[in-house]
């Protein structure tokens, strides 16, 4: 629940995915797809998922889907 700024990732490529809520079918598919793609990217790439979901909902979703490659932030 800390603020995140793009300059926190200086020197890296930042890929941003926006999902209003991971509890909707389309956003769930999108976030899963970005998580899967992130596995194939180099260490120089950071994938951020911007969502209106609360951190607790995002943690639950990540645990339920095994998504550990994207960083979910409000």
C-alpha positions as CSV (number, residue, x, y, z in Angstrom):
1,X,0.0,0.0,0.0
2,X,2.9,2.3,-0.8
3,X,2.9,4.9,-3.6
4,X,4.7,3.7,-6.8
5,X,6.3,6.1,-9.3
6,X,7.7,5.3,-12.7
7,X,11.1,6.6,-11.6
8,X,11.1,3.7,-9.1
9,X,12.0,1.6,-12.1
10,X,14.7,3.8,-13.7
11,X,16.7,1.8,-16.1
12,X,14.0,-0.7,-16.8
13,X,11.3,-1.0,-19.4
14,X,7.9,-0.6,-17.8
15,X,4.9,-2.3,-19.3
16,X,1.6,-1.1,-17.9
17,X,-1.6,-3.1,-17.9
18,X,-4.8,-1.4,-16.7
19,X,-7.6,-3.6,-15.4
20,X,-10.5,-1.9,-13.6
21,X,-11.2,-5.1,-11.6
22,X,-9.5,-8.5,-11.7
23,X,-12.8,-10.0,-10.6
24,X,-14.3,-9.4,-14.1
25,X,-13.8,-12.0,-16.8
26,X,-12.0,-9.7,-19.3
27,X,-9.7,-8.2,-16.7
28,X,-8.9,-11.6,-15.2
29,X,-7.9,-12.9,-18.7
30,X,-5.8,-9.8,-19.4
31,X,-3.9,-9.9,-16.1
32,X,-3.3,-13.6,-16.5
33,X,-2.0,-13.1,-20.0
34,X,0.4,-10.3,-18.9
35,X,1.6,-12.5,-16.0
36,X,2.3,-15.4,-18.5
37,X,4.1,-13.0,-20.9
38,X,6.2,-11.5,-18.1
39,X,7.8,-14.9,-17.4
40,X,9.4,-14.7,-20.9
41,X,10.7,-11.1,-20.5
42,X,14.2,-10.2,-19.4
43,X,15.0,-8.9,-15.9
44,X,15.1,-5.4,-17.5
45,X,11.3,-5.4,-17.9
46,X,8.8,-4.7,-15.2
47,X,5.1,-5.4,-15.7
48,X,2.7,-3.3,-13.6
49,X,-1.0,-3.9,-13.3
50,X,-3.0,-0.8,-12.4
51,X,-6.3,-1.6,-10.8
52,X,-9.1,-0.1,-8.7
53,X,-9.2,-3.3,-6.7
54,X,-8.2,-3.2,-3.0
55,X,-4.9,-4.7,-2.1
56,X,-6.6,-7.5,-0.3
57,X,-8.6,-8.5,-3.4
58,X,-5.4,-8.3,-5.6
59,X,-3.6,-10.6,-3.1
60,X,-6.4,-13.1,-3.1
61,X,-6.5,-13.0,-7.0
62,X,-2.7,-13.5,-7.3
63,X,-2.8,-16.4,-4.8
64,X,-5.8,-18.0,-6.5
65,X,-4.3,-17.7,-10.0
66,X,-0.7,-18.3,-9.2
67,X,0.2,-14.9,-10.7
68,X,3.5,-13.8,-9.4
69,X,5.1,-12.0,-12.3
70,X,3.1,-8.8,-12.4
71,X,3.2,-6.2,-9.7
72,X,-0.3,-5.1,-8.8
73,X,-0.8,-1.6,-7.5
74,X,-3.7,0.7,-6.9
